[in-house]
Structure formats: structure tokens, C-alpha cells
Amino acid sequence: MKKLFFVAVFVFALVSSASSQAKSNDAISRQISDLKSEKVFTLTHDEGGSSSKLLAVAENFSNREAGDAGLMAMNFATGFFYAGDSLDKAPERVMLTFWAMSKKPRFAEDHEFSVFAGDEVIVIGNGRYSAKPRSNMEYLNYEVTREDLAKIAAGSNVRFSLGGHEFTFTREHLKIFADLLVISNVDSAK
């Protein structure tokens, strides 16, 4: 009976470790290539070997929407850091940073961020704000849960409000979110 118990524990441990194997940076790079997202995603690993970063930079939002908000241009980047050169588990949260170019600050007083995905309103809230006035740039940083990112990526006409101004995520933007979810899933492309 004891022998059967230890065999069962050994098998369980083996199955558990196999199902939670890390995804190497090489596997992530291959997946980025398979998704044909090399122009959008970059994967970097520091020389010291302590961390890696997966980053996607999106195209600008429409000139009309940027102009309506008093901006010259706006785009975003999304991604996350992880320890070492392999991803052990999918991140629970990812960073979403908007880069807004304007001659005067537009979001210093109000940088509340809410997403309208179908009938659902996803309130992300206030993020971290910083500005570089000499560069005419504002940076708005938010943490988005994986669950909320999945809701956004699954939408077809996803709009959002940022500091009281409305913008629309394009199909390409939504693909970035969907690809990020796939790439960061440690159970895929091992």
C-alpha cells in the first residue's frame, strides 16, 4: 500500500512538473515569428541574465481621434518583465503605456482609463502619469489584468475613454492583445 502511495505521488509530481514547464525565450521568439508579429513584438534579455522583457509597440491611433483630444499623435505599448530567460507562468497583469504627443499637457489633471468592450465597461482607473514637456510627451501607465485583456482582445468594436477623450482600438491593436495572450501562455508552443 505504501509503495502504491509513493508511486502515485511520484506520478502526480511528474505530471504537475510537465504541465507547468517554463517557456524558453527561444520558444517565445519562434512563436512571435509564427504569429508574423516580428515588427510589433520584441523580446530582450539582459546580459546579466536576471530578466527578460516582452514588449509590443502599436501603430498610432487615428489622426481624427488624436486631433479631437488636442493631441498631435498617440500610440501605446504593452508588455511585461519576467525573471531569467524563460517564462515560468503567464503574467497575471501586463503593463499598458500610452504615449501622447501634444504641445500642452492633456492628461495631467484627468487620466482615468475605461474600456468599452461590447456591453461591458472595464474600469481600469487612474494610472501613473508622467510628462516630458520639452519633448511634448505625456506617458500614462496602467496595469491590466489578464482577464480584462482577454475581454478587450475578444471584442470587435472596442472603444475606450482616457481622460474624458474617446479612442478606438483598431483591429491591429486588438491583434496585439490577442497575440500577447497567446505568447504569454506557458502551455503553448513549448
N, C-alpha and C positions, 0 to 999 in steps of 0.2 A: 504493500500500500504506500509506504514512504517513497519507494522507488518511483511508482507511478506519479505521485505528487511532484517529485523533483523533475521528472521528465516533462510533466505538464507546465511547470513553472519555467523550465528552460525553453520549451517551445513558445510559450507566451512571450518571453523576453526576446527571443529571436524574431518573432513576428512583429512585435512592437518596434524593435530597432529597425527592422527592414522597412516598415511603413512610415517611419519618421526620419529617414535618411536625409541628410542635407543635400541641397542642390549646389553643385560647384559653379564657380564663376564661368568655367568653360561651358557647362551645360546652359547657363543663363545666356551667354553670348551666342550659342547655337540657336537658342530659342528666339532671341531678338532677330537673328538672321532669317530664321524660318518664318517669322511674322512679317518679314520685309519692313522692319522698323529701325534699321540702322541709322537712318537720317534723323530720327527723333530721339532714340534712346542711346545713352552712353553708360557704360559700366566701367568704373575705375576702381583700382585697388591701390592703396598707398604702399610705398616702398617698404615701410617698416612691417607691413603685414598685419596691422592691427584692425583695419576696417576696409570695407568696400562701400561704394555708393552707386545706386541705380538712379538715373535721372532722365527724365523726358522733358524736352522743351517744345512747346506748342507754337503753331503759327499765330499771328495776331488775330484778335477779334476784328469784326468788320469795322471799316473806317466810319461808317454811319453811326454805329453804336458808340465807338470811341469819341467821335465828334459830339454826339448828343450829351456825353458825360463831361465834355470840356477837355478831352484828352487828345494828344497827338497820336498815340498808339497805346495798345495794351495787349500783353500776352501772358502766359503762365508757364510755370514748370512744376513738375510733380515728381516725387521720388522718396527714397529712404536710404538710410545707412544701415549696415549690419556688420557685426564683428567678423574678422577674418576674411577668408577667400571662398566661403561657401555660406549659403543661406540655410540656416537650421530650421526656421519656421516662418510662415507667412507673417508679415508685419500686421499688427492689429490696427495701426494708424500709419498714414502716409502724410507727407508734407505737401501742401499746395501753396505755391507762391505766385502772386500776381505782380507783374512789373508794369506800372502805369507811368507813361511819359506825359508830362504836362508842364506848362510854363509856370503854373502856380499849383500848390497842393489842392487836391480834390478830395482826398480821403482822410486827412489828418483828424478831422472832427468826428467823422462817421465812417466806420469801416465794418459795419455789420454785414455778414455774409449769409444769405439764404438761397437754397436751390429749389426750383420748382420742377419736379420730375413727375410728369403725369398729374394725377390728383394729389400727390404728396408734396408737402412742404418740408424740406430738410433744413432746419435752422442750425447752422454751424456756429454762428455767434461772432463775437469780436476776436480778431486775431492779433498778432503782433504787427505793429506798424513802424516803419522807419522811412526816412526820406533822405535824398541827396539833392538838395536844392540846386547846387551848381551843375548837376548833371540832368536836372529836370526830371528826376525819377522818384517814384514812390514804390515801396515794397510792402506788400500785405501778405502775411504768412499765417496759414491755417493748418491745423491738424484735422484730417478727415478719417473717420473710421472706415475699415474695410467694408463693412456692411453698407454704409452710406455711399461709398464709392461704387459698389456693385449696383445700387439703385440708380445712381447717376448714369453709369455706363450702359445700363439696360434701356434707358429712355431713348426716344426718337426726337422729341422736340423739348430739349431741356434748357430752361432759362434760369438765370439767377440774378439776384439783386446784390449789389455791392455798394455800400454807402448810399443807398437810395437810387442808384442808377441800374438800369436793366441791360443785361447782356445775354447772348445765346451761345451755348456750346455748339460748335459745328460738328458734323459727322466725324471729321478728323480728330477733333478734341475728344469725342466720346470713344473713338477707337483707341486713343492713347490710354484712357482709363481702363478699357476692357483689356488691352494688351498688358498693362501694368498688373492687373489682377491675375492674368494667366502666368506671366513671367514670375511673379512673386509666390505662386502656388508651388510649394516644395514637393507636392505629389505628382507634378507634371514634368515631363522631359528630363528624366534623370539619366 
